[in-house]
């Protein structure tokens, strides 16, 4: 019973985060078409790519049935680090533009 509850809770949480990711992607995709070009367009693209990388990091958890938990955790951590590094590097690059 406990394992079934954890599995169901896991999928409910993943479903709710999926809905949030989709809402974020839709909102920023609409904003990207409205504010294309310039620094605002660059920031929107930066946010979209970061959200996609964080989405992948969150959904790597689904592979824990097929891959060792330590490997899944490592992949998840790498994607989160890549997303934050990309955001930091892109932010510095955008801030440095005239």
N, C-alpha and C positions, 0 to 999 in steps of 0.2 A: 504493500500500500504506500509506504513512504517513497519508494523509488518512482512509482507511477505519479505521485503528487509532484515530486521534483521535476520529472520530465514534463509534465503538463505545465507547471509553473514556468519552467525554462522556455517552453514554446510560446506561452502567453506573453512573457516579457519580451521575447524576440519579436513577436508579432507587433506589440505596441511600439517597440523601437523602430520597426520597419515602417509603421505608419508615420512616426515622427520624421524619419529620414526622408520619406516620400514627400511629406508636406514641406520640409526644408528645401528639397531639390526643386519642387514645383515653384515655390515662392522665389527662390533665387534665379531659376531659369527664366521666369517672367521678368524679373528685374534685369537680368542680363540682356534680354531683347529690348527692354525699354532704355537702358543706360549703356548701350554698347559703346566701346571706345573710351579712351581717357583713363584716369586713375580709378574711377568708380567701376568701370567695366573690368579693369584688371583685378580689383579687390573682389568683385563678385565671382570672377573665374577662379581666383585663389580659394575662396570659400567653398565653391562647388567641388573643386578637386579635393580639398581637405575633407569635406563631408563624405565624399565617395571613398576615400582611403579609410576613414573612421568606420564607415559602413562595412567595408571588407574586414576590418579588424574585429568588429563585433560579430560578424557572421561566420568567422573562421571557427567559432565555437561549435558549429554544427558538425564539424569534422571529428569531434572528440569520440564519436562512435567507431571511427575507422583508424584514427591515428592516436598515438600516445598523448596523454594530457600535457606532458612537458613540451612536446613538439608544438601542440596547438597553442599553448601559452607563449612559446617563443615566437611563433608566427604572428600571433595577436599583438605581442609587444613590439615586434618589428614594424608592423603596419601602423601602429599608433605613433611610434617614434618617427617613421617616415612622414606621416601626416603632419605632426607638429614641427618637424624640421622644414618641411615644404612651406608651411604657413609662416614660420619665422624667416626663412630665406626670402620668400616672396614678399613678405611685409617690408623687410629691409630694402629689397630691390625697388619696390614701389615707392617707399618713402624717399629713396635717393633720386627719383626722377624729378626733373624740373618741370 
